[in-house]
Amino acid sequence: MSLLTNVMDHSLDDGYAEAAARKKAAGAGGLPKTLQAKLGLAAGLVLAALVVTLGAAQARVAAPVVAKERQELIDRIDKETKSADKLESTVDTLRDDVSARQRAALRTSGGSGQADLVSMLSGATAVHGPGVKLVVDDAKEASSGGGDDPRETADFSDTGRVRDRDMQRVVNGLWAAGAEAVSVNGQRLTALSAIRAAGDAILVDNKPLVPPYTVLAVGDGRHLSTSFQNGADGLYLNALEDNYGIRATIAVESDLRLPAAPSVIVRTAQPRTEKGTS
């Protein structure tokens, strides 16, 4: 009985009992692993929330500064735009004054028919008379070219847009066909006029034009129309219509009215007198 009593009282080996006691003593001051993991996750979430909160706070602090800078830029743009508009208006006024003085000088220089002719041919005075009205417009589904010059290797547009070189050829073709005065979208052309490009825009004497481009040419209407359409530049325009969808219409008109050029300023050329025969 003493053996059975000893086994019942000491069912766990002393070594196991000692190890269990050490483990219990060591775990008494710590936390279960699952609880430690939960606390670590909670600490990470708190840190992340703190970072987000600080970021949002900084954004709120910076937002008024960004908005203020943006508004300052908008105000500067508006101010400079108004200043540019005012300067442009002043330039237009001065051009009108110069043109009026030129016309007055031409009229008072003897009042001869030759003076009137010079005034009309130079574009210094408004004119009217029969001629043709040519309207050139982009294709219905025009697009911008992918390269810097979509016509780098060809004379025709592959984008459906009318280019400055097209208008140059149209105008030159009308002059060659016998036009005596030409305007494009109300801009009277002179010997000093230039047709250029700025991006996709066409400039006539540095003023941007918007399609459709209306070209008025004073001259013998029927002859002007026939001669232009049968000439190289008229055939060029016809090729643009057939191949790239550019639209063009030409009509003979009985009376066209063209304005005077804004100003005709000659800085270098001097009139040749009869004495200077050399």
Salt bridges, closest charged atoms under 4 A:
GLU18 OE2 - ARG22 NH1 3.29
ASP92 OD1 - LYS207 NZ 3.83
ASP97 OD2 - ARG101 NE 2.96
ASP137 OD2 - ARG247 NH2 3.22
ASP138 OD2 - ARG161 NH1 3.81
ASP149 OD2 - ARG165 NH2 3.45
ASP166 OD1 - ARG151 NH1 2.72
ASP200 OD2 - ARG161 NE 3.99
ASP200 OD1 - ARG163 NH1 3.04
ASP233 OD1 - ARG169 NE 2.96
ASP255 OD1 - HIS128 ND1 3.01
ASP255 OD2 - ARG257 NH2 3.70
